[in-house]
Amino acid sequence: MYKKIYSILYFWIIFISVISANNKIVYLISPPRSLSTVFLRMMQQRGDFFIFNEPSQSAFVAHYNPKLISSLYKPNVPQSFLTVKEEIFKAAQHFNVFVKEMSFAIKNFLGQDIELMRHPDIYFIFLVRNPHHVIISFYNKQNTTAGFCVNYDLLSNLLSYQGLYELVHKIQQESVNKPLIMFAEDLYLNTETTIQVLCDHVGIDFKETSLVWDDLGNDFNGHEEWHENKLHSHTQHWHGDAIRSTGFKNPSSYEVDQEGIPTFSEIKDLDHRKICLAVYHENVPFYCLLKEAYAR
C-alpha cells in the first residue's frame, strides 16, 4: 500500500514540476545585417519556439521619430518597451520564446532594465559580424530606400559597436545566465559546431533538421510566423534574402587590400565611401575587443 501511495505521490511531483517548469526566452541581439534573420529561420525551423522578429523597433521609432510609425508598421503595433515585454512574457507562459532584436533599437531600453537582465529564464545571445561587411550590406540595402540620405550620424548610431560592447559588458555583470557571444562568420563556416554550442548554452536539443528550411517566397509577411510588426513591403525589403534562403550560406564578400584592410571600393559615391570608412574606423576597435574576449 505504501508503495502504491509513494508511486502516486512521485507521479504527481513529476507532473507538477513539468507543468510548472519555466519556459526559456532566448534573446538574440545584433547590429543590422549580421545574419540574424537567417539565425531566426533556424530557430523557426526547430518548431519549438514562439518567434518575435524585432518587436522593439516600433517602440524605438515611436520614441525617437513617431511620424514614421504609420509608414513602416502595421496598425496597433507596440509603441512602448513595456508593451513589448508584456507580449514576450505572455507568450512565455505557454511556449519557449525566441526574440530577435537590433542592438540600436534595444540597447537604451534594455540597458536600464535591471529586472529583465536578471531574469533567470532569459538567455542573452549576441551575434556579431565584421563591421566592414555590415556597413556595406547596410549601405546597399538602405541606399535603395526612397528619400534615404547617407550621413555619418545615422550610420554611426545604427551600427554602434561601442553601444553593443557596453551592453555585452552590462549583461555580463547582471544576468543570471551569462551571455553567449557568437560571430556571424561561424554560422556558415562551422555551422553544426556553432549551433551545438548555442544549444548546450541554452539547454535545448540540437536538431540537425533545423539547419535546412524552405524558401518562404515573395508573399511572406511574417505577421503570423514571426509576429512581425513591419508592413509587408518593409519585411520583404529588409529580410528578403533570409526569407528566400534555405540554409546558412556564405554571404557576399567585399574587397580588402594586400594588408587585409577594407577598401570600400564597392561604394562608388566617393562622399558616401568616405562616410562609410569613417564609421568603420570608429566601430572596428570595439569589434576587435569582442573578438579578443570571446572568439573561440
N, C-alpha and C positions, 0 to 999 in steps of 0.2 A: 504493500500500500504506500509506504513511504517513498519507494522507488517511483511509483506512479505519480505521486504528488510532486516529487523532485523533477520528474520529466516534464510535467505540465508547467511548473514554475520556470524551468530552464527554457522551455519553448517561448513563454511569454516574455522573459527577459531578452532573449534574442530578437523576438518580433518587435518589441518596443524600441530596442536600440536601433533596429533597422529603420523603422518608420520615423524615428526622431532624429536620425543622423542628418547633420547639416550638409546641404549641397555645396559644391565648390563653385567659386566665382574666379574664373581666370581672366585677368585684366591685362590686355596687351596694349602697350604704349609705344609709339614710334614716331619719328619725323615722317612727313609725307613722302610718298614714292619710295617706300622702303620694303616693298613686297608684303606689306601687312595684309592686304586683301587676299593675296594668294594664300597666306597663312590662315586667314579666315575660311577660305574654301576648304582647306584641310580639316579645320575644326568642324565645319558644317558637314563634311563627308563622314565624319565619325558617327553622327547620328545620335549622340548622347549629350549634346549641349544646346541650350536655347541661345540664339545668336543676337547680339546687338552690334550693328555697324555704325560706329562714330556717333553715338547718341548725344554726346555733349556738344557737338558742333553747333546745333541750333541754339543751345543755351549761350555758347560763346558769341555767336553772331548777334543774338538778342541783346547781349550785354554791351557789345562794342560797336555794332552797326545795325540796329534793329530795322532800318529801312530795307535791308536786303532779305529779310525773312521770307516775305511772300514770293520773291523771285527765285529763291533757292530751295525752299522747303514746302512740303505739303501742309495743308491746314492743320491746326491744333497740335503742332509739334511741341515738345518740351522747351520752355523758354527760361528755365532755371535749372541749376545743377541739382537742387533739392528734388525737383520732379524726376530728373534722370535717375537719381539714387533710388527713389521710391519705386520706379519701374523695374530697376535691376533687382532689388531685394524682393519685390513681389514675385518676379519670375523665379528667383532662387528658392522660394518656398516650395516649388514643385519640381524644379529641374536644376541640373548643373548649368551654369551660365558662362558664356564667353562674350567678353566685351572688348571691342577693338576701338581704340581712341588715337587721335593725332595728338602728339605731345603739345603742340601750340594751343590746342583747344582745352586741354585738361590740366595743364601744369599749375595755373593760378588757382583753379578750383581745388584740385587735389592737394596741392602744397599747403593749404590752410585747413585741411580736413583730417586732423589727427585721428579722430574716431574711425574714419574709413581706412586710413593707412594701417591702423592697428587691428582691423577686423580679422579674426582668426580663420575665417572661411575664404579670404581673398588671397590669391596668388598673383603677384605682380610680375609681369614679363615685359622686358624691354627689348624691342627689336631694332637694331642699329645698322644702318647702311653707310658706306663710304659717302661723305658729303659731296664729293666730286660727282658721283653717279646720281645722287638725289637732286642736286641743283640743276643739272642738265635735263633730267627727266621732268622735273617740276617746271622748269622754264619752257620746255617743249609743249607740255600739256597746257599750262596756263597761258602761254603766248597765243594759243588758238581761241581763247575766250574773248568774246566781243567786249571792247571797252577796257581791256586789261592794260595797265600801264606798268612797265617794268621799272622798279625802283629799289634802291638799296634797303630802305627801311622795311618794305614789305617782305622781301626775301629773308632778310635778317631775322625778323620777328617770327615768320612762319617756320623757319628751319631751326633756329636757336638751339644748337647743340650744347651751349652753355646751360640753358634752362633745363635741357634733358639731363645733363650731367648732375646738376644741382638736385633735380628731382630723384634721380637714382640714389644719390647720397642721402637725401632726406628719408626715403623709404627704407634704405639700408639701415638707418638708425631706428626707425619707428615700427616697422612691420613685424608681425609675429612670424610670418613666413618670408624669409629673406628673398629679395627679388632675384629673378634669373635674368641675366643679360645675354641675349643671343645676337648673332651677327648675320645679316641677311645673306651674305655670300655662302654661309654654311648650309643654308636651306637647299641650294641647288648643287653645291659641290660635295656635300656629305650628308645627304638628306636623312637616311634612316637613323644614323647615329645621332644627328642633331635632334630629331623628333623623339628619339628614345630618351635623350637627356631631359627634354621637356616633360615627357610622361612620367619619368622617375621623380622629377622635382614636384610635380603636381599630385602624384599618386594615382594616376589613371593608367589603364591598359594601353600598350602600344598596339595600334591597329594598322597593319600593313595596307589594308584596303582603303585607308584614309588618304593614301598618297596619290591616288588617281581618282579623277572625277569627270563629270560630263560638262561639255560646253553648254552654258545656260542660254546663249543666244541674245539677239538684239532686243527682244521684247522683255527681257527680265528687268524688273524694277526693284526687287529686294524687299518690298514692303512687308510681305508675309514671312519670307525665309530669313531675312536679316533684320527685320524690324527697322528698316532703313527709313530715315526721315526726309532725305533729299527727293526732289522731283525726279521723275524717270530720266529726263534728258541729262541731268547732272550726275545721276548714278552711272549712266552709261558713259558719260564723258570721262569721269574720274576713275571708274573701276572697270571700264570696258575690257581691257586686256585680261584682267583677272576673271571677269565674268566668262570670257570665251576661252580661258585656259583649261587644261585637262591634267595639270600636274605642275610640279616645281621644275621650271626650265630656266636655262641661262638667259638673263635679260640682256639688253643692249650693252655693248662695251663702248668706252669712249677713249679718245686719244690721249696718250701721255708722251712726253719727250724721252730722250735717251736716258735721262736720270730718273724716270718714272714720275715726273711732275706733270699734273694735268695742264693741257694747253687750252681747253675750252674752245678749240677750233670749230667745233660743231655749231657754235653760236656765231652766225655770220654778221649780225649787227655789232659793230665794234664797241659802241657805247654800252650795249647790253652785256657784251663779253666782259668788259671792264667791271661792271657791277657784279657779275657772277663770280669773277675772280676774287674780288674784294670780299664777298660773302664767304667764299670758300676758305680764304686765308683766316677769316675771323672764326670759322667753325672747326676747321681741321684740328687745332690743338686739343679741343675737348673730345673729339672722336679718338684721337691718339691716346688720350688719358683713359678712355673707356677700354680701348683695345689692350693697353698695357695692364690694366687692372683685371680684366675679365675674359680676355681671349683664351681659349683652351689650346 
